[in-house]
Amino acid sequence: MAIVVVFELPGMTQAQYERSAEMVAGRPGPVKSPSDWPVAGLLSHTAAPTSDGWLVVDVWESEEAFQQFGETIIPILKELGVSDAQPRVYPVFNAVTR
């Protein structure tokens, strides 16, 4: 079952977000397509600045796929000084894509 994962990251900067994406991708530069980000099970990724940090909303094929990715991203966020990265997880009821 697909899930939505929401990270609200107070205090995170755009530079930290960009660096975390580079560390996941294993190469410098922005992530613009799924081929730029070799992460199994990721269906969509959206990131945006907020008034006090950063917001990331992902859709994953399954909770297991996200859990596997969590083993990668949580240590990266900690290394970058992003504390308290606790995602909220919801089952997908409906997803519309182009």
N, C-alpha and C positions, 0 to 999 in steps of 0.2 A: 504494500500500500504506500502510495506517495505521501510525503510529509512536507510541511512548510516549516522552515527554521528561521527564527527571527533573533538577530543579535542586536541589542541596543548597547552601544559602547560609549558611555560618557567619558569625555577626556581624550578619546582617540582622535588623532589628526589625519588629514588627508595623506600626509607623508607616511605615517604609520600604516594606513590602509594600503597605499601603493607598494610599500616595502613588503608587507605580508603577502600580497598577491605575487610579487616577484619571487618570494621565497617558496611559495606553493608551486609556482610554475617552473622554478629552477632556472630562471633566466631573467635578465633585466627587461624592463619595458612593460607597457600596460597590457592588461588582459582584455582582448576585444572579441574573441570568439572561443567556442569550446575547445578548439584545437590548441589554443594558447594555454589552456589550463588542464593538464592531464589528471583529471579527478573523476574516478568512476562513479556513476550514479547521479551526477549533478544534472538537473534538467534546466534550471535557470538560476541566475545570480543577479541581484540588483543591489547597488550600494549608493548611499546618499549621505551628505553631511546633514547634521541636525544642529539645533541651537547650542548644544553642549557636547557634541562628539560626532559619532558616526552610526549609521544604521545599515545593517546588511540583512537582506531577505533572500533566502534560497529555497528552491523546491528540489527535493531529492526523490529518487525512485523508491527509496525505502529508508526506514530508520537505521537499518544495518549499514547501508551505504554512508549515511551521515555519520554514524558512530565511527566508522573506519576513517573518514576524513577528520573527525574530531581528534583522533590520535595524532594528526599532523598539525592542524591549525591551532589547537589550544597551546601547545608548547611554543609555537611561533609567536602567538600573541603575547605570551608571558615574556619571551625573550625581548620583544619590542616594548615592553613596559605597559602593556594593556592589561589592566587587572580586572578581575571580576567579570570575565567573559562567560556569562551563563546564558545559553540560548533558551528560547522558548520554542517548543515543538508542538505542532498541531497536525492532525490528520487532514489530508486534502479532501475536500468534498467535491470541488469543481475547479478545473484549470482550463483556461482558454489561451491558446497560443496561435500565432500566425504561421 
